[in-house]
Amino acid sequence: MKIFLLGATGYIGGDLLYLLNKTHPEYEITVLVRDQDKAAIIAAEYPRVKIALGDNNSADVIAEEVVKADLIYHAANSADDVSSVQSISHALRKFSTDKSIHYIHTSGTGLLTHDAGPSQPRHGKIYNDITDIDDITSFPSAADHRNVDEIVLDLATAEPERIKTAIVCPAVIYGTGRGLVKRSSLAVPFIAADVLKRGAGIAPEGEWVWGNVHVEDLSRLTLSLMEIAATTNAASSTALWGKDAYYFVEAGESDWADIVRQVVHEAHEAGLIQSEEVKYLNKTDAVEQGGPVYAYFFTNSRSRGSRARELLDWEPVQVGIEGTIREAVMAEASKLGML
Ligand SMILES: NC(=O)c1ccc[n+]([C@@H]2O[C@H](COP(=O)([O-])OP(=O)(O)OC[C@H]3O[C@@H](n4cnc5c(N)ncnc54)[C@H](OP(=O)(O)O)[C@@H]3O)[C@@H](O)[C@H]2O)c1
């Protein structure tokens, strides 16, 4: 199978590339990379992987690679990057061939935060990706990631026999990735760095809940979809691909204040901060003192990934988020030169 992969130098795409090389050295992989130095790192470690130099705006490069591929996988700012997803969509529609082609797109459960309404702690429905699929695929355009999801969902109905799409939509991802360049995620490392720098934690008042999943469990799910794409014929795979193929990826959920407390505890235990102080703030004060990212910790994003469990037999097997807090704290302490 020929795969065109976007995001190889990132956290999600890098972990997947590691797993693909380990489990399927026979797959022919081309990666889109925008930086020569990072391309050299990938070429040195994975000599069989081909490099296409370009970025998400390189419509010609993307089109050329899409036409050659059997499967396109996108995790290069994919949840928000309109340009690259439009280029993929145009190329898939334009270069019609007899063979079916698969597109696995990475979105994110930030999509669900629009439902926070008048925001309330632990408010909000738990969206199930099978029973609530009609709601999930018709949220208002203003919802996070929705403008890009819409392009993929349009593509899903364009020629469903030939172009087979799946949207993989992870909750908060945690754990150290196995990629060659970026190995850390966004949320927990951000909190860890902030706690280490200020010597205390800022936590939202109330319980604000998001789902989460270990990066290795996410890669395993994506790998399953790729293996199915490589082996099944079009007729047998209708439930897995297309307009309803929206896969929430979660292993459970936790509340942000709890994560902040755990970060503070681990940092204190390691002797990196002097006390276990946590300041509980309302949203205005948290954003004022901690910066705009803190607004996210006053939202809920509650998802249930039934589709992967039922159709792919997927279950999370990695350690829960709390089991990775210490390594995240130590990694950020190392980056800050505190060790
Ligand atoms: N991490 C999470 O918790 C999480 C959860 C749910 C959804 N997501 C979504 O998943 C996607 C990937 O996330 P991630 O955590 O893997 O991010 P990441 O570690 O920051 O990786 C981003 C990747 O995209 C590439 N990239 C970004 N902008 C590009 C551009 N204009 N042209 C070409 N390449 C570009 C980066 O290349 P360079 O190395 O050159 O910068 C890198 O390979 C994002 O859309 C994110 O919103 C992430």
PDBQT file of the ligand as one rigid body, heavy atoms in Angstrom, charges set to zero:
ROOT
HETATM    1  N1  LIG A 401      -2.182  16.821  20.642  1.00  0.00    +0.000 N 
HETATM    2  C1  LIG A 401      -3.458  16.739  21.007  1.00  0.00    +0.000 C 
HETATM    3  O1  LIG A 401      -3.808  16.606  22.200  1.00  0.00    +0.000 OA
HETATM    4  C2  LIG A 401      -4.531  16.773  19.938  1.00  0.00    +0.000 A 
HETATM    5  C3  LIG A 401      -5.795  16.292  20.268  1.00  0.00    +0.000 A 
HETATM    6  C4  LIG A 401      -6.797  16.294  19.299  1.00  0.00    +0.000 A 
HETATM    7  C5  LIG A 401      -6.539  16.777  18.023  1.00  0.00    +0.000 A 
HETATM    8  N2  LIG A 401      -5.290  17.258  17.735  1.00  0.00    +0.000 N 
HETATM    9  C6  LIG A 401      -5.078  17.788  16.368  1.00  0.00    +0.000 C 
HETATM   10  O2  LIG A 401      -4.241  16.916  15.638  1.00  0.00    +0.000 OA
HETATM   11  C7  LIG A 401      -3.414  17.649  14.725  1.00  0.00    +0.000 C 
HETATM   12  C8  LIG A 401      -1.949  17.295  14.988  1.00  0.00    +0.000 C 
HETATM   13  O3  LIG A 401      -1.662  17.553  16.340  1.00  0.00    +0.000 OA
HETATM   14  P1  LIG A 401      -0.215  17.300  16.976  1.00  0.00    +0.000 P 
HETATM   15  O4  LIG A 401      -0.411  17.322  18.451  1.00  0.00    +0.000 OA
HETATM   16  O5  LIG A 401       0.434  16.141  16.328  1.00  0.00    +0.000 OA
HETATM   17  O6  LIG A 401       0.529  18.655  16.544  1.00  0.00    +0.000 OA
HETATM   18  P2  LIG A 401       2.110  18.939  16.431  1.00  0.00    +0.000 P 
HETATM   19  O7  LIG A 401       2.895  18.044  17.294  1.00  0.00    +0.000 OA
HETATM   20  O8  LIG A 401       2.264  20.400  16.622  1.00  0.00    +0.000 OA
HETATM   21  O9  LIG A 401       2.465  18.565  14.920  1.00  0.00    +0.000 OA
HETATM   22  C9  LIG A 401       2.016  19.339  13.866  1.00  0.00    +0.000 C 
HETATM   23  C10 LIG A 401       2.571  18.774  12.568  1.00  0.00    +0.000 C 
HETATM   24  O10 LIG A 401       1.998  19.522  11.500  1.00  0.00    +0.000 OA
HETATM   25  C11 LIG A 401       3.035  20.112  10.745  1.00  0.00    +0.000 C 
HETATM   26  N3  LIG A 401       2.551  21.398  10.242  1.00  0.00    +0.000 N 
HETATM   27  C12 LIG A 401       1.923  22.364  10.942  1.00  0.00    +0.000 A 
HETATM   28  N4  LIG A 401       1.615  23.391  10.132  1.00  0.00    +0.000 NA
HETATM   29  C13 LIG A 401       2.059  23.041   8.901  1.00  0.00    +0.000 A 
HETATM   30  C14 LIG A 401       2.042  23.675   7.638  1.00  0.00    +0.000 A 
HETATM   31  N5  LIG A 401       1.490  24.883   7.472  1.00  0.00    +0.000 N 
HETATM   32  N6  LIG A 401       2.590  23.031   6.589  1.00  0.00    +0.000 NA
HETATM   33  C15 LIG A 401       3.147  21.818   6.751  1.00  0.00    +0.000 A 
HETATM   34  N7  LIG A 401       3.205  21.160   7.925  1.00  0.00    +0.000 NA
HETATM   35  C16 LIG A 401       2.660  21.779   8.981  1.00  0.00    +0.000 A 
HETATM   36  C17 LIG A 401       4.208  20.248  11.685  1.00  0.00    +0.000 C 
HETATM   37  O11 LIG A 401       5.394  20.385  10.948  1.00  0.00    +0.000 OA
HETATM   38  P3  LIG A 401       6.701  21.142  11.524  1.00  0.00    +0.000 P 
HETATM   39  O12 LIG A 401       7.477  20.110  12.295  1.00  0.00    +0.000 OA
HETATM   40  O13 LIG A 401       7.397  21.610  10.323  1.00  0.00    +0.000 OA
HETATM   41  O14 LIG A 401       6.228  22.251  12.419  1.00  0.00    +0.000 OA
HETATM   42  C18 LIG A 401       4.085  18.918  12.420  1.00  0.00    +0.000 C 
HETATM   43  O15 LIG A 401       4.543  17.868  11.620  1.00  0.00    +0.000 OA
HETATM   44  C19 LIG A 401      -3.723  19.134  14.983  1.00  0.00    +0.000 C 
HETATM   45  O16 LIG A 401      -4.650  19.592  14.034  1.00  0.00    +0.000 OA
HETATM   46  C20 LIG A 401      -4.364  19.138  16.364  1.00  0.00    +0.000 C 
HETATM   47  O17 LIG A 401      -5.299  20.189  16.526  1.00  0.00    +0.000 OA
HETATM   48  C21 LIG A 401      -4.275  17.253  18.653  1.00  0.00    +0.000 A 
ENDROOT
TORSDOF 0
